[in-house]
Each structure stands twice: as structure tokens, then as C-alpha cells.
Amino acid sequence: MPAPSGRQIRLVHGEQEAVVTEVGAGLRTYAVNGTAVIDGYDETEMCSGGRGQVLMPWPNRLGDGRFEWAGRPLQTALTEPENGNAIHGLVRWDTWTVADQSSSTVRLEYRLYPQPGWPWILDLSMSYALSGAGLEIRGRAVNVAAGVGDCPFGAGWHPYLAAFDGRVDDLVLTVPARTTYEADARGLPVRSLPVSGTPVDFRTGRRIGDLRLDTAYTELDRDPAGRAVIEISGENRSTRLWMDAACTHLMVFSGDTLPAAERRLGLAVEPMTCAPNMLQSGDGRVVLEEGESFEAGWGVKAAYR
């Protein structure tokens, strides 16, 4: 019988194992020495809460599913109807094709054709690689539409970092971001503001406690390689998620709206190339000319103390 997430692509390198899915080219699991680093889902289950999904050609929410481009009004389907939003793009439930594969790497491809509210053709690819440096993920998009013109684009990913067999409350979180976004009841940003003095300032690591996070960040401090590093740590373990310079924004979600059995067991740390509602606001928007490509990457590494 087929799995709800399609073909399961298992990658192995030493003590590391990851499973990538044919449906949505998502990351279902990632473990080191048998211990979950990613809070994923079972092979027999449908993905819930966006776990490990690829969010293209926009991440997060698009208010009313509506935007305007080159003077043309565009209306997409409302995939978060309870809030009147289109959420997480157009490719996370579709079947991708395996283009290249080895024991520790895989590359999947998908051609996004025009549909209501989206007149462009994009060639998308996702690459996963295990090595001594951990798990690295890269996404690429190419505007291959002829005669349609420039294409607005954003990308994001939705991994949940496992809470070390406990709850999110017990994690010490470090987020090197200087700016956050205030959101309305629909999850749409209404303004940006400095994190200083707010409850969501995690520039110096501190315990999450009972704080409910569904929070976007930007203006990330970076290391000499241009990477921003987010860390969760516990008594004797830590997990670091890095994002390259193309990932200018970040979402952190503590999972409070997930089903009760899954709630606050993993912290969603979501690399993004733009802000929520980017197709309306233009905040972080990438514009791909015909034939132009864009690439972004991030990775995860677990450590024991």
C-alpha cells in the first residue's frame, strides 16, 4: 500500500538517517544514532502542521489569497479558510520526481505550472545531503515562463526541532534576530519592531517556558560565513539550525494549535527568504526575470555535551 506521503527516500551517513518524501519533497524524519533531531511523523500518517514541508512560491500566509502584480489582480485558492488566507504556497501536497540519488543525498524536481492566481511556470528543485556537518538542504527556483514576465517569489521550510523527549517549555532558545513582527488575529504582520524589551527577544539564550510563539523575525546576526544560527539546548543536548544569506527571515512556532497529542513536542524553526504576506507587502520579495534562478539553503546539526 502506498504511504500518504508517497515514496520514502531514506538517506544514511554514519549514525545519521533522514527520510525525504515524494509528496512535497518534504523532510519526514531526521535522527542521529536513533535519536530524533526533527519532530516528524510516521510513514503511515499524512503530514500534519506543515511538518518538514517545502513552502514555495511563498511561505506563510497571503491575506485573502489576493495580490496584484504588474497592474493585474490575482486571486489564489484560500487554503486556510478559517482565517481567509492562502498559506504555504502551492507545492507541498504535489508529487515531486527524484532526479538524482545516492546513499546520503537526493535531489527532487517539480515543475509548477500556471493555475488560478499564479500565471508563471517555475522549475523547482530540492536537495538533501547528509555529511559529517549534519543535514544540509537547498532549494532552487527558475522562472521558465515565456512571455509572462517577471515572477515574484519566496521560499520557506517548516522543520520542527524535537524537544529532546520533553516539551518545548524546557528548551533554552537562542534566536540572533534584532527585529520581530507583530501579527493580527489572522497571522498577518501589521508592523515590525525591535525585539529589545519584548517577550520574544531570544538573542541571549533563555528558557521558553509557557510562552506561545508564532513569531516572525528578521535582521539576523550572522557568522563570518554569512550564516544565521538558531539553537535549542537542553541539559546535555543541543540542536543548531543555520540559514544562509538568502534566508533573510525566520518563523518560530511552538505548536500550540497542533492536535493535543502533538502539541509543544517540537519547535518549528522555519527559514524563509521573505516575510509573511510578502506577495502583498513586498517585504523580502525576490523577483525572477524570465530565465533567472534563485537558490537558498539551510542545515541542521545535533550535538551532545
C-alpha positions in Angstrom: 0.0 0.0 0.0 1.3 3.5 -0.8 2.2 5.8 2.1 0.2 9.0 2.4 3.4 11.0 1.7 4.3 8.8 -1.3 7.7 7.1 -1.9 10.0 7.2 1.2 13.6 8.2 0.3 16.0 7.1 3.1 19.4 8.7 3.4 22.2 7.4 5.6 25.6 8.7 6.6 27.3 7.0 9.6 24.9 7.3 12.6 22.6 9.8 10.7 19.4 8.8 8.9 16.9 11.1 7.2 13.7 10.3 5.3 12.6 12.6 2.4 9.1 12.2 0.9 8.0 12.1 -2.7 4.9 14.2 -1.8 6.1 17.8 -1.4 9.8 16.8 -1.3 9.5 17.2 2.4 11.7 16.1 5.3 9.7 13.5 7.3 12.4 12.4 9.8 16.0 13.1 10.7 17.7 11.2 13.5 21.3 10.7 14.9 22.2 7.4 16.5 18.5 6.6 16.6 17.5 9.8 18.5 15.1 12.2 16.7 16.5 15.6 15.8 13.4 16.5 13.8 10.0 16.0 15.3 8.5 14.3 12.2 5.6 12.0 11.6 5.0 8.3 10.9 5.2 6.7 7.4 1.5 5.7 7.8 0.4 9.2 8.6 -0.5 12.3 6.5 1.8 15.2 7.2 0.2 17.5 9.9 1.1 21.0 11.0 3.3 21.6 7.9 5.9 19.2 9.3 9.1 19.3 7.2 7.3 20.8 4.2 8.7 22.9 1.4 6.9 26.3 1.1 7.1 27.7 -2.4 6.4 30.0 -4.2 5.7 31.8 -0.9 6.0 30.8 2.7 3.5 31.5 5.5 0.3 33.5 4.8 -1.1 35.5 1.9 -4.0 37.6 3.2 -7.3 36.8 1.3 -5.2 34.8 -1.1 -5.0 38.0 -3.2 -2.2 40.2 -4.6 -1.5 42.5 -7.5 1.3 42.2 -10.0 2.2 44.4 -12.9 -1.2 46.0 -12.5 -3.0 42.7 -12.7 -5.2 41.5 -9.7 -4.5 37.8 -8.9 -6.6 35.5 -6.7 -5.4 32.2 -5.4 -7.4 29.5 -3.5 -7.9 30.0 0.2 -6.0 27.1 1.8 -6.5 28.5 5.4 -10.2 29.3 5.0 -10.8 29.8 8.7 -8.6 32.9 8.6 -9.3 33.9 5.0 -5.7 33.2 3.9 -3.7 31.2 1.3 -0.9 29.5 3.2 2.5 28.0 2.5 2.5 28.2 -1.3 1.4 25.7 -4.0 3.7 22.6 -4.0 3.6 20.9 -0.6 0.9 18.3 -1.5 2.1 17.5 -5.0 4.3 14.7 -6.2 7.9 15.5 -7.0 10.3 13.5 -9.1 13.6 12.0 -7.9 16.3 13.4 -10.3 19.5 12.1 -8.6 20.1 9.9 -5.6 22.9 8.3 -3.6 23.0 6.6 -0.2 23.4 10.0 1.5 22.0 12.6 -1.0 18.9 13.1 -3.1 17.7 15.8 -5.4 14.0 16.1 -6.4 12.4 18.3 -9.1 9.0 19.7 -9.7 7.5 21.9 -12.5 4.9 24.3 -11.1 2.5 25.1 -14.0 0.1 28.1 -14.0 -3.1 27.9 -12.1 -5.7 30.4 -10.9 -3.9 33.3 -9.3 -0.5 32.1 -10.4 0.3 32.7 -14.1 4.0 31.7 -14.1 5.9 28.4 -14.8 8.7 27.6 -12.3 11.2 24.7 -12.3 11.8 23.9 -8.7 14.4 21.6 -7.1 15.2 20.4 -3.6 18.4 18.8 -2.5 19.2 17.0 0.8 22.6 15.8 1.8 24.0 14.1 4.9 27.6 14.5 5.8 29.9 15.0 8.9 28.5 18.5 9.1 24.9 17.2 9.6 22.0 17.6 7.2 22.1 20.3 4.5 19.0 21.3 2.5 19.0 23.5 -0.6 16.1 24.8 -2.7 16.3 26.3 -6.2 13.7 28.0 -8.5 13.9 29.0 -12.1 11.4 31.2 -14.0 10.9 29.3 -17.2 7.7 31.0 -18.4 8.0 32.7 -21.7 6.1 36.0 -22.3 4.6 36.2 -18.8 7.2 38.5 -17.4 8.9 38.8 -14.1 7.8 36.4 -11.3 7.5 37.3 -7.6 8.9 34.5 -5.4 9.6 33.5 -1.9 10.7 30.2 -0.3 10.5 28.7 3.2 10.7 25.4 5.0 8.9 24.0 8.0 11.0 21.7 10.2 10.2 21.1 13.8 13.2 20.6 16.1 12.5 17.8 18.5 12.2 18.9 22.1 14.6 16.2 23.4 11.9 13.8 24.5 10.3 16.6 26.6 8.4 19.7 25.8 9.1 23.0 24.1 8.8 24.7 27.5 12.0 23.2 28.8 14.2 24.3 25.9 16.7 27.1 26.0 16.2 29.0 22.8 18.7 31.4 21.1 17.5 33.5 18.1 20.0 36.1 16.8 17.4 38.4 15.5 17.1 42.2 16.1 13.6 42.7 14.6 10.3 40.9 15.0 6.8 41.3 13.6 3.5 42.0 15.3 0.7 39.9 13.8 -3.0 40.3 13.8 -5.6 37.6 14.6 -5.3 36.1 11.1 -1.5 35.7 11.5 -0.7 38.6 9.1 2.1 41.1 10.0 0.9 44.6 10.9 4.2 46.1 11.8 7.8 45.4 12.6 9.6 46.4 15.8 12.8 45.9 17.6 12.9 42.7 19.8 14.5 44.6 22.6 12.1 44.8 25.6 9.7 42.3 24.1 8.8 38.8 25.4 10.2 37.3 22.1 13.7 38.6 22.5 15.9 35.4 22.5 19.2 37.0 21.4 20.7 35.6 24.6 19.6 32.1 25.2 16.7 31.7 27.7 14.1 29.1 28.6 10.9 29.2 26.5 8.6 28.3 29.4 4.9 28.7 28.7 5.4 31.4 26.1 3.3 30.8 23.0 5.3 31.5 19.9 4.0 32.1 16.4 6.6 34.8 15.7 8.4 36.1 12.6 11.9 37.6 12.8 14.3 39.4 10.5 17.6 41.4 10.8 19.5 38.3 11.8 23.1 38.5 13.1 25.4 36.2 11.1 28.7 34.5 11.4 31.7 35.2 9.1 30.3 32.7 6.6 27.0 34.7 6.4 25.0 32.1 8.3 22.5 32.9 11.0 22.4 30.2 13.6 19.4 29.3 15.8 20.0 27.0 18.7 17.8 25.0 21.1 19.6 23.3 24.0 18.7 21.1 27.0 20.6 19.5 29.8 23.0 17.6 27.7 22.0 18.1 24.1 21.7 20.9 21.6 20.5 21.3 18.0 21.6 24.1 15.7 19.8 25.2 12.6 21.7 27.5 10.3 20.4 29.6 7.4 22.4 31.1 4.6 22.3 34.7 3.5 19.4 34.1 1.1 17.2 33.3 4.1 16.5 36.8 5.4 13.5 35.9 7.7 12.6 33.3 10.2 9.4 32.0 11.8 9.4 30.3 15.2 6.2 28.4 16.2 5.7 26.5 19.5 3.0 24.2 18.1 0.1 25.4 20.3 -2.5 24.9 17.6 -1.5 21.3 16.7 -3.6 18.3 17.8 -3.3 17.8 21.6 -1.1 14.7 21.3 1.5 16.6 19.2 1.4 20.0 20.9 4.6 21.6 22.1 6.7 18.5 21.4 8.7 20.2 18.7 9.7 23.8 18.0 9.1 24.8 14.3 12.1 26.9 13.2 11.3 28.0 9.7 13.9 29.5 7.4 12.3 32.0 5.0 13.5 34.2 2.2 10.8 36.8 2.9 8.3 38.0 5.4 4.8 36.6 5.8 2.3 38.2 3.3 5.2 39.0 1.1 3.2 38.9 -2.1 1.2 41.9 -0.8 3.8 43.8 1.1 6.9 43.1 -1.0 8.9 42.6 2.2 11.8 40.3 1.2 10.3 39.6 -2.2 12.6 38.0 -4.8 11.8 38.9 -8.4 12.8 36.4 -11.0 13.1 37.6 -14.6 12.4 35.1 -17.4 15.2 32.5 -17.3 16.6 33.7 -13.9 17.2 31.4 -11.0 17.3 31.7 -7.2 18.8 29.4 -4.6 18.7 29.3 -0.8 19.9 26.8 1.8 19.9 25.8 5.5 21.0 22.9 7.6 20.7 21.1 11.0 23.4 19.7 13.2 22.8 17.9 16.6 25.4 17.9 19.4 25.8 16.1 22.8 27.6 17.7 25.7 
